[in-house]
Amino acid sequence: MTIPIYQHVLNKCVKAGITEFCICPGSRNSPFIKILMASPSIVKHFSYEERSAAFFALGRTRESGKPVAVVTTSGTAVGELLPAAMEAYYTEDPLLLITADRPKRFRGTGAPQAAEQAGIFGVYASFAQDIAHDEACLIGEWNWTGPAHLNVCIEDPKSYPEIVTELSVMHSNIKRQKLWPEIDFTTLKLFFERSRSPLIIVGALASEEQPAVREFLLRASAPIYCEGASGLREDPQLEHLQVRTESAIWQLSEQKGYPIDGVLRFGGIPVTRLWRDLEERSGQLSQCSLSSSAFSGLSYGCHIKCNLSAFLPTFTLPADWIGYDASKFLDADKYRQTQIDQLFEAFPTSEQALYRAISVGIPKNSLVYLGNSLPVREWDLAAVKTPKAFHVTASRGLNGIDGQISTFLGLCTKVRDNWAIVGDLTALYDFAALWMVHKLPEIPLKIIVMNNGGGKLFARIYKDPIFQQNHTFNFEHFAKNWRIPYLRSDGCVPETSRLPNQVFVEICPDEKATEAFWMEYDALSKRRRVI
C-alpha cells in the first residue's frame, strides 16, 4: 500500500458512501482528523466525550438514512462507544465506529492506551475489521445493517509525513438496498386461521410504511392499539378502530364479547406495558409480528421480517375469515377514555395532565422525541388525538435511558420545530449531550425535562423507594452551565409560542396530584359498568 493506512481507510469509507463524521479529538486518531479537516466536502461534528458523540451520530444516522461515523482515539475512548453500538444493533441502524489503536505489537503488554480493541463490540458489530500496515480496508462489504467497527492500528502519529490529501466525495448519493427474505404469506394466513378476535398493536413505523399499514388495518377491521411512534395514533381514518385505554383491554374485551385470541404486531417492538405483559399469556393466544427488523420482541410466537410496503398490499385475507364483532368492546373503550379525559381536568397539575398540555402546545409538524419509558407511555396515555402531523420518535432498541438527549440533537433539523421530552434521571445521565447545542445555533430545539424527583416509573412497580433514586436536584445550573436559556414551570406548562428558539424547560408536576390521578385511573379498571 503506497499511502498511509489512515488515508486508505478514509478513502474507502468515503467511496462506500460515508461522508459525515463525529470526531472526538485525541493523539492516536490525529492523522484521521488532519485529513478530515482538510476535506471541506466532509460534514464534521466535534465532541469532547465519546459516549454522547456516538449517540449523536446515531441520531444523525437515523435522520439522514445513511451511515455516520464516529472517530475516536485508543483506550477507554473505544469502550465509551459500546452503549450506542448496542442500541444501533437492536434498531439495525448503520452506525460506523472508527477507532484508532496502537500497533499490534503492544497488545497484551499493558502499555499506556493499549487496550484489547479488536472485536471489542462482539455481536454488536455486524461488520468488524482489525486493520494494520498495508492491509486493505473492506468496509465496502458492509451491508449497512447494524453497526460496523474499523479498528485501525496507527504508529506514533509524529512518525508520519505531514502530507495531507483531501478526501474526494464522489459517491455521496450511494444507498444500500436492504435484502429481504422470501415473502412468507403462509405464516400470516395461519395466524388468521387461528384468530377470529385479534388485537393489532402498531409500534414504530417509518413514514413510507404507514400507508400500507393503514390500508391493511382498514381491510382487517380489527381493534388496533397504535403507539405514538407509529404515526397512526391520530389518524382520522382509523379512529373507529382505535383502542385507547391499554390497561383495560383484556377486561373490557372479555366483558363485551370480544375475547382476544391473537395479537398481531406491525413495526417496531412496542414499549407499551400491554406488549410486555404478553409474555404472561404464552400458550393462551396466537401471536405474529411483521417488521423490517429481525427481532421478534417476544419469547414465543411467529415473526416475519419483511418490507411492509411491499408485503401488506399483496397479502389477501383468507376468504373465509370473518372477525368477531368488536363494536361493543370499542364502544366500552371509548366510554372509558371519556372517564380518563375527566381525570386530566380533575388533576390539572398532575404529570399526566401536563403531558396533555404539552401535546396541545407543541406546533403542528414538529419532531417530538420521547426520551425514556415513562414519557413514551404517558404520551400515549395523555397526548391529544387531534391530527397535528407530529413526527413522534423514540430510541427504544433496548428501552434504556442512555444517550437520549444526544440522539435527539442528532435528529434535529432546521426545517421543523424539534421537541424532546425526557425524565429527570435521563437528563442527568446525558449531561455531556448539551455540548452540541451551541454547534447547532440555527436549529429550533426545545428540551423539556419532566422533573418528578426520581425514577417514578418504578414507583408503580416496586414498593422500596431505593429503586426510584429520589432526589431534590433542579436543572437551573445544569442549563446555565451550558449557557442555554432556562425556564422552570411548577404544575403547569409555559406558553410554548413564547419560548426562545432554543430553550431548556424544567417542568415540575404536583406529586400529590399525580398520585391521585393514578389512584383514580387504577380504580377505573376495577369498576364494572355496562353501556
C-alpha positions as CSV (number, residue, x, y, z in Angstrom):
1,M,0.0,0.0,0.0
2,T,1.6,3.3,-1.1
3,I,-0.5,5.6,1.1
4,P,-0.7,5.6,4.9
5,I,-3.3,3.3,6.4
6,Y,-5.4,6.1,7.9
7,Q,-5.7,7.8,4.4
8,H,-6.6,4.4,2.8
9,V,-9.3,3.7,5.4
10,L,-10.9,7.1,5.0
11,N,-10.7,6.9,1.2
12,K,-12.6,3.5,1.4
13,C,-15.2,4.9,3.8
14,V,-16.0,7.9,1.5
15,K,-16.1,5.6,-1.5
16,A,-18.6,3.4,0.4
17,G,-20.9,6.4,0.9
18,I,-19.9,7.7,4.4
19,T,-19.5,11.5,4.2
20,E,-20.5,12.6,7.8
21,F,-18.2,12.1,10.8
22,C,-18.4,12.8,14.5
23,I,-14.9,13.4,15.8
24,C,-13.6,13.1,19.3
25,P,-10.0,14.5,19.0
26,G,-7.1,12.6,20.6
27,S,-3.5,11.9,19.8
28,R,-3.7,8.5,18.2
29,N,-6.6,9.5,15.9
30,S,-4.9,12.8,14.9
31,P,-3.9,11.5,11.4
32,F,-7.6,10.9,10.7
33,I,-8.6,14.3,12.0
34,K,-6.0,16.1,9.8
35,I,-7.4,14.6,6.7
36,L,-11.0,15.2,7.6
37,M,-10.2,18.9,8.4
38,A,-8.5,19.3,5.0
39,S,-11.7,18.0,3.3
40,P,-14.4,20.7,3.2
41,S,-16.9,18.5,1.5
42,I,-17.0,16.2,4.5
43,V,-19.6,17.0,7.2
44,K,-17.9,17.1,10.6
45,H,-19.1,17.4,14.2
46,F,-16.9,17.6,17.2
47,S,-17.3,16.4,20.8
48,Y,-15.1,16.0,23.8
49,E,-16.9,12.9,25.1
50,E,-17.2,9.7,23.1
51,R,-20.4,8.2,24.6
52,S,-22.6,11.2,23.8
53,A,-20.8,11.6,20.4
54,A,-21.8,8.1,19.4
55,F,-25.4,8.7,20.3
56,F,-25.4,12.0,18.4
57,A,-24.0,10.1,15.4
58,L,-26.8,7.5,15.9
59,G,-29.3,10.4,15.7
60,R,-27.7,11.7,12.5
61,T,-27.7,8.2,11.0
62,R,-31.5,8.0,11.6
63,E,-32.2,11.4,10.3
64,S,-30.1,11.0,7.1
65,G,-30.8,7.4,6.4
66,K,-27.1,6.9,5.7
67,P,-24.1,5.7,7.9
68,V,-22.5,8.3,10.1
69,A,-19.0,7.6,11.5
70,V,-17.6,8.2,15.0
71,V,-13.8,8.6,15.1
72,T,-12.0,8.1,18.4
73,T,-8.6,7.7,19.9
74,S,-7.5,4.5,21.5
75,G,-8.0,3.1,25.0
76,T,-11.2,3.6,27.1
77,A,-12.5,6.0,24.4
78,V,-13.4,2.9,22.4
79,G,-15.3,1.4,25.3
80,E,-17.4,4.5,25.5
81,L,-19.0,3.6,22.1
82,L,-20.5,0.4,23.3
83,P,-23.9,1.7,24.6
84,A,-24.6,3.4,21.3
85,A,-23.5,0.2,19.4
86,M,-25.8,-1.9,21.5
87,E,-28.8,0.4,20.7
88,A,-27.9,0.6,17.0
89,Y,-27.6,-3.2,16.8
90,Y,-31.2,-3.7,18.0
91,T,-32.6,-1.0,15.8
92,E,-30.4,-2.1,12.9
93,D,-29.0,1.4,12.3
94,P,-25.8,1.8,10.2
95,L,-23.5,3.4,12.8
96,L,-19.8,3.2,11.8
97,L,-17.2,3.1,14.6
98,I,-13.7,4.0,13.6
99,T,-11.2,3.6,16.4
100,A,-7.5,4.4,16.3
101,D,-5.3,1.8,18.0
102,R,-1.7,1.4,18.9
103,P,0.2,-1.1,16.8
104,K,-0.5,-4.8,17.3
105,R,2.9,-5.4,19.0
106,F,1.6,-3.6,22.0
107,R,-1.3,-5.9,22.6
108,G,-1.3,-7.7,26.0
109,T,1.6,-5.6,27.2
110,G,-0.4,-3.2,29.4
111,A,1.4,-0.2,27.7
112,P,-0.5,3.1,28.0
113,Q,-3.5,3.4,25.8
114,A,-3.0,-0.2,24.5
115,A,-6.4,-1.8,25.2
116,E,-7.7,-5.0,23.5
117,Q,-9.8,-3.2,21.0
118,A,-10.1,-5.8,18.2
119,G,-13.5,-7.4,18.4
120,I,-14.4,-5.3,21.5
121,F,-18.0,-4.9,20.3
122,G,-18.6,-8.6,19.9
123,V,-22.1,-9.4,18.5
124,Y,-23.0,-5.7,18.5
125,A,-20.9,-5.1,15.4
126,S,-22.5,-6.6,12.3
127,F,-19.2,-6.0,10.4
128,A,-15.8,-5.7,12.1
129,Q,-12.2,-5.4,10.8
130,D,-8.9,-5.0,12.5
131,I,-6.5,-3.2,10.1
132,A,-2.8,-2.6,10.2
133,H,0.0,-1.7,7.8
134,D,-0.8,-2.4,4.2
135,E,-4.0,-4.4,4.8
136,A,-6.9,-3.5,2.6
137,C,-10.0,-1.9,4.3
138,L,-13.1,-3.9,3.3
139,I,-15.8,-1.5,4.5
140,G,-17.4,-1.7,1.1
141,E,-18.6,-5.2,2.1
142,W,-20.7,-3.9,5.0
143,N,-24.4,-4.1,4.2
144,W,-25.4,-1.1,6.5
145,T,-27.5,-3.4,8.7
146,G,-26.4,-2.6,12.3
147,P,-23.1,-1.1,13.4
148,A,-19.7,-1.6,11.8
149,H,-16.3,-1.4,13.5
150,L,-13.0,-0.5,11.9
151,N,-10.1,-0.8,14.3
152,V,-7.1,0.9,12.7
153,C,-3.6,0.3,14.1
154,I,-1.5,3.5,13.7
155,E,2.1,4.1,14.5
156,D,3.2,7.1,16.6
157,P,1.4,9.9,14.7
158,K,4.6,12.0,14.7
159,S,6.3,9.4,12.6
160,Y,4.0,10.0,9.6
161,P,4.7,12.7,7.0
162,E,2.8,15.9,7.2
163,I,1.4,15.4,3.7
164,V,-2.4,15.6,3.9
165,T,-4.6,14.6,1.0
166,E,-8.1,15.9,0.7
167,L,-10.9,13.3,0.5
168,S,-12.8,13.3,-2.7
169,V,-16.5,12.9,-2.2
170,M,-17.9,11.4,-5.4
171,H,-20.4,8.9,-4.2
172,S,-22.5,10.8,-1.6
173,N,-25.7,9.5,-3.1
174,I,-24.9,5.9,-2.6
175,K,-27.8,3.9,-1.0
176,R,-27.8,0.3,0.0
177,Q,-30.8,-1.8,-0.8
178,K,-31.9,-3.9,2.1
179,L,-32.1,-7.6,1.4
180,W,-35.4,-9.2,2.3
181,P,-36.2,-12.9,2.9
182,E,-38.5,-14.7,0.6
183,I,-42.1,-13.4,1.1
184,D,-43.9,-15.5,3.7
185,F,-47.6,-15.3,3.3
186,T,-48.2,-18.7,4.9
187,T,-47.3,-17.7,8.4
188,L,-49.7,-14.7,8.4
189,K,-52.5,-16.8,6.9
190,L,-52.1,-19.4,9.7
191,F,-52.4,-16.5,12.2
192,F,-55.8,-15.6,10.8
193,E,-56.9,-19.2,10.7
194,R,-56.3,-19.4,14.4
195,S,-57.6,-16.0,15.5
196,R,-61.1,-14.6,15.0
197,S,-60.9,-11.8,17.5
198,P,-57.4,-10.4,17.1
199,L,-55.9,-7.3,18.6
200,I,-53.4,-5.4,16.3
201,I,-50.6,-3.5,18.0
202,V,-48.7,-1.0,15.9
203,G,-45.3,0.1,17.0
204,A,-42.8,2.5,15.4
205,L,-43.2,2.8,11.7
206,A,-41.1,4.6,9.1
207,S,-43.2,7.2,7.2
208,E,-43.0,5.2,4.0
209,E,-44.5,2.2,5.8
210,Q,-47.5,4.0,7.2
211,P,-49.8,4.0,4.0
212,A,-49.5,0.2,3.6
213,V,-50.2,-0.5,7.2
214,R,-53.1,1.9,7.3
215,E,-54.7,0.2,4.2
216,F,-54.3,-3.2,5.8
217,L,-55.8,-2.1,9.1
218,L,-58.8,-0.9,7.3
219,R,-59.2,-4.2,5.5
220,A,-58.8,-6.3,8.6
221,S,-61.2,-4.0,10.5
222,A,-60.0,-5.4,13.9
223,P,-59.3,-3.3,17.0
224,I,-55.9,-1.6,17.0
225,Y,-53.7,-0.1,19.6
226,C,-51.3,2.4,17.9
227,E,-48.3,3.8,19.8
228,G,-47.3,7.4,19.2
229,A,-44.2,6.4,17.2
230,S,-46.4,4.5,14.7
231,G,-47.5,7.8,13.1
232,L,-51.1,6.4,13.0
233,R,-52.2,7.2,16.6
234,E,-54.0,10.3,15.5
235,D,-55.1,9.1,12.0
236,P,-58.7,10.1,11.5
237,Q,-59.3,7.2,9.0
238,L,-58.5,4.7,11.8
239,E,-60.4,6.5,14.6
240,H,-63.3,4.0,14.6
241,L,-60.9,1.0,15.3
242,Q,-58.6,2.6,17.8
243,V,-58.3,1.2,21.3
244,R,-57.0,4.0,23.6
245,T,-57.0,2.5,27.2
246,E,-54.4,-0.2,27.1
247,S,-54.7,-1.0,30.8
248,A,-58.3,-2.3,30.5
249,I,-58.1,-4.1,27.1
250,W,-58.3,-7.6,28.5
251,Q,-61.0,-6.9,30.9
252,L,-63.2,-4.9,28.5
253,S,-62.7,-7.3,25.6
254,E,-63.9,-10.3,27.8
255,Q,-66.9,-8.3,29.2
256,K,-68.0,-7.1,25.8
257,G,-67.9,-10.3,23.8
258,Y,-64.6,-9.9,22.0
259,P,-62.3,-12.3,23.8
260,I,-58.8,-11.5,22.3
261,D,-57.4,-14.8,21.0
262,G,-54.5,-13.4,19.0
263,V,-52.1,-10.4,18.8
264,L,-50.7,-9.2,15.5
265,R,-47.9,-6.6,15.6
266,F,-46.7,-4.3,12.9
267,G,-43.5,-2.1,13.1
268,G,-41.0,-1.7,15.9
269,I,-41.2,-3.7,19.2
270,P,-43.8,-1.8,21.3
271,V,-43.0,0.0,24.5
272,T,-46.5,-0.3,25.9
273,R,-46.9,-2.4,29.0
274,L,-49.6,-4.2,27.0
275,W,-46.8,-5.8,24.9
276,R,-44.6,-6.6,27.9
277,D,-47.5,-8.4,29.6
278,L,-48.0,-10.8,26.6
279,E,-45.2,-12.9,28.0
280,E,-47.6,-14.0,30.7
281,R,-50.0,-15.2,28.0
282,S,-47.7,-17.6,26.2
283,G,-49.8,-20.6,25.1
284,Q,-53.0,-18.7,25.6
285,L,-53.2,-16.9,22.3
286,S,-51.7,-16.7,18.8
287,Q,-49.0,-14.1,18.1
288,C,-47.4,-12.9,14.9
289,S,-45.2,-9.9,14.3
290,L,-44.2,-8.2,11.0
291,S,-41.5,-5.7,10.8
292,S,-38.4,-4.7,8.8
293,S,-36.3,-5.9,11.8
294,A,-35.1,-9.4,12.5
295,F,-36.2,-9.2,16.1
296,S,-39.5,-10.6,17.3
297,G,-39.6,-8.9,20.7
298,L,-41.2,-11.9,22.5
299,S,-40.0,-15.3,23.6
300,Y,-42.8,-17.0,21.6
301,G,-44.9,-16.5,18.5
302,C,-44.1,-16.1,14.9
303,H,-42.1,-13.3,13.3
304,I,-41.9,-12.2,9.6
305,K,-39.1,-9.9,8.6
306,C,-40.4,-8.1,5.5
307,N,-40.8,-4.9,3.6
308,L,-44.2,-3.9,4.9
309,S,-44.8,-1.5,2.0
310,A,-44.4,-4.5,-0.4
311,F,-45.8,-7.3,1.7
312,L,-49.1,-5.9,3.0
313,P,-50.7,-4.7,-0.2
314,T,-50.2,-8.1,-1.8
315,F,-51.5,-10.1,1.1
316,T,-55.1,-11.3,0.9
317,L,-57.0,-12.2,4.0
318,P,-58.3,-15.8,3.9
319,A,-61.6,-15.9,2.0
320,D,-63.5,-17.5,5.0
321,W,-62.0,-15.1,7.6
322,I,-64.7,-13.1,9.4
323,G,-63.6,-11.4,12.6
324,Y,-65.9,-11.3,15.7
325,D,-68.0,-8.1,16.1
326,A,-65.8,-5.7,18.2
327,S,-68.3,-2.8,18.3
328,K,-69.4,-3.3,21.9
329,F,-65.7,-3.6,23.0
330,L,-64.7,-0.4,21.1
331,D,-67.7,1.5,22.5
332,A,-66.8,0.5,26.0
333,D,-63.2,1.6,25.4
334,K,-64.4,5.0,24.1
335,Y,-66.5,5.4,27.2
336,R,-63.5,4.6,29.5
337,Q,-61.5,7.2,27.5
338,T,-64.0,9.9,28.4
339,Q,-63.6,8.9,32.0
340,I,-59.8,9.3,31.7
341,D,-60.2,12.6,30.0
342,Q,-62.2,13.8,33.0
343,L,-59.2,12.9,35.2
344,F,-57.0,15.3,33.2
345,E,-59.4,18.0,34.1
346,A,-59.7,17.0,37.7
347,F,-56.0,16.9,38.3
348,P,-54.5,19.6,36.0
349,T,-51.2,19.8,37.9
350,S,-50.6,16.1,37.7
351,E,-47.8,14.7,35.5
352,Q,-50.3,13.1,33.2
353,A,-52.3,16.3,32.6
354,L,-49.1,18.2,31.9
355,Y,-48.3,15.7,29.1
356,R,-51.6,16.5,27.6
357,A,-50.9,20.2,27.9
358,I,-47.5,19.8,26.3
359,S,-49.1,18.0,23.3
360,V,-51.6,20.8,22.9
361,G,-48.9,23.4,22.9
362,I,-46.4,21.8,20.5
363,P,-46.8,23.2,17.0
364,K,-48.0,21.1,14.1
365,N,-45.4,19.2,12.0
366,S,-42.9,19.1,14.9
367,L,-40.4,16.4,15.7
368,V,-41.4,15.0,19.1
369,Y,-38.7,12.9,20.7
370,L,-39.8,10.8,23.7
371,G,-36.8,10.1,25.8
372,N,-37.4,7.1,28.1
373,S,-40.1,4.7,29.2
374,L,-42.3,7.0,31.3
375,P,-42.5,9.8,28.7
376,V,-43.3,7.2,26.0
377,R,-46.1,5.7,28.0
378,E,-47.5,8.9,29.3
379,W,-47.6,10.5,25.9
380,D,-49.6,7.5,24.6
381,L,-51.9,7.9,27.6
382,A,-52.4,11.6,27.6
383,A,-51.4,13.3,24.3
384,V,-54.3,14.8,22.3
385,K,-55.7,12.7,19.5
386,T,-56.0,15.8,17.2
387,P,-54.1,15.2,13.9
388,K,-51.1,17.5,14.2
389,A,-48.8,15.7,11.8
390,F,-46.2,15.2,14.6
391,H,-43.2,13.1,13.8
392,V,-43.1,11.1,17.1
393,T,-40.0,9.1,17.6
394,A,-38.0,7.4,20.4
395,S,-34.8,5.4,20.9
396,R,-36.2,2.1,22.1
397,G,-33.9,-0.6,20.9
398,L,-33.0,-1.5,24.4
399,N,-35.6,0.6,26.3
400,G,-32.7,2.3,28.1
401,I,-32.1,5.9,29.3
402,D,-28.6,6.2,27.9
403,G,-27.8,8.9,25.3
404,Q,-31.3,10.2,24.8
405,I,-30.6,13.9,24.5
406,S,-27.6,13.2,22.3
407,T,-29.7,11.1,19.9
408,F,-32.4,13.8,19.9
409,L,-29.9,16.5,19.0
410,G,-28.6,14.3,16.1
411,L,-32.2,14.1,14.8
412,C,-32.8,17.9,14.9
413,T,-33.1,19.8,11.6
414,K,-33.7,23.4,10.6
415,V,-36.9,22.7,8.7
416,R,-39.1,22.0,11.7
417,D,-39.5,22.5,15.4
418,N,-37.7,19.9,17.5
419,W,-39.0,18.9,20.9
420,A,-37.5,16.4,23.3
421,I,-39.4,15.3,26.4
422,V,-37.3,13.4,28.9
423,G,-37.3,12.4,32.5
424,D,-35.0,13.9,35.1
425,L,-32.7,10.9,35.6
426,T,-32.4,10.6,31.8
427,A,-31.3,14.2,31.5
428,L,-28.7,13.7,34.3
429,Y,-27.4,10.6,32.6
430,D,-26.6,12.5,29.4
431,F,-25.2,15.7,30.8
432,A,-22.4,15.9,28.1
433,A,-25.0,16.0,25.3
434,L,-25.6,19.7,25.7
435,W,-22.1,20.4,24.4
436,M,-23.6,20.1,21.0
437,V,-26.4,22.7,21.4
438,H,-24.1,25.6,20.6
439,K,-22.9,23.8,17.5
440,L,-26.5,23.9,16.2
441,P,-27.2,27.6,16.5
442,E,-29.8,27.9,13.8
443,I,-31.9,24.8,14.7
444,P,-35.1,25.3,16.8
445,L,-35.0,22.9,19.7
446,K,-36.7,22.7,23.0
447,I,-35.7,20.2,25.7
448,I,-38.4,19.6,28.3
449,V,-37.3,17.7,31.4
450,M,-40.2,16.4,33.5
451,N,-38.6,16.6,36.9
452,N,-40.7,14.4,39.2
453,G,-37.8,13.9,41.7
454,G,-36.6,10.4,40.6
455,G,-37.4,7.4,38.6
456,K,-41.2,7.4,39.2
457,L,-41.8,4.6,36.6
458,F,-40.6,2.3,39.4
459,A,-42.9,3.8,41.9
460,R,-45.8,1.8,40.4
461,I,-43.7,-1.4,40.3
462,Y,-41.6,-1.6,43.4
463,K,-42.5,-0.5,47.0
464,D,-38.9,0.1,48.1
465,P,-38.1,3.7,47.3
466,I,-34.4,2.8,46.6
467,F,-35.5,1.9,43.1
468,Q,-36.8,5.4,42.5
469,Q,-33.4,7.2,43.1
470,N,-35.3,10.1,44.8
471,H,-33.5,13.4,44.7
472,T,-34.1,17.2,45.2
473,F,-32.0,18.3,42.3
474,N,-33.1,21.1,39.9
475,F,-31.8,21.8,36.5
476,E,-31.2,25.6,36.6
477,H,-27.5,25.3,36.8
478,F,-27.5,22.3,34.5
479,A,-28.8,24.5,31.7
480,K,-26.9,27.6,32.7
481,N,-23.6,25.7,32.8
482,W,-24.1,25.3,29.0
483,R,-25.4,28.8,28.6
484,I,-28.7,27.6,27.3
485,P,-31.9,29.7,28.1
486,Y,-33.7,28.1,31.1
487,L,-37.2,28.2,32.3
488,R,-38.8,26.4,35.2
489,S,-42.6,25.8,35.5
490,D,-44.3,24.3,38.5
491,G,-47.5,22.4,38.0
492,C,-48.2,24.0,34.6
493,V,-46.8,24.2,31.0
494,P,-45.4,27.6,29.8
495,E,-46.9,29.2,26.7
496,T,-45.0,27.4,24.0
497,S,-45.4,30.1,21.4
498,R,-43.3,32.4,23.5
499,L,-40.4,30.1,24.1
500,P,-36.9,31.1,22.7
501,N,-35.7,29.3,19.6
502,Q,-33.5,27.1,21.9
503,V,-34.5,26.5,25.5
504,F,-34.3,24.1,28.4
505,V,-37.6,23.8,30.2
506,E,-37.9,22.1,33.6
507,I,-41.5,21.2,34.4
508,C,-42.2,20.0,38.0
509,P,-45.6,18.2,38.4
510,D,-47.5,18.1,41.6
511,E,-46.6,14.8,43.3
512,K,-49.9,14.5,45.2
513,A,-52.0,15.3,42.1
514,T,-50.0,12.7,40.2
515,E,-50.6,10.0,42.8
516,A,-54.3,10.9,43.0
517,F,-54.6,10.6,39.2
518,W,-53.1,7.1,39.3
519,M,-55.4,6.1,42.1
520,E,-58.4,7.2,40.2
521,Y,-57.1,5.7,37.0
522,D,-56.5,2.3,38.6
523,A,-59.9,2.4,40.1
524,L,-61.5,2.7,36.7
525,S,-60.2,-0.7,35.8
526,K,-62.0,-2.2,38.8
527,R,-65.3,-0.7,38.1
528,R,-67.9,-2.5,36.1
529,R,-70.5,-0.7,34.0
530,V,-72.5,-2.0,31.1
531,I,-73.2,0.5,28.3
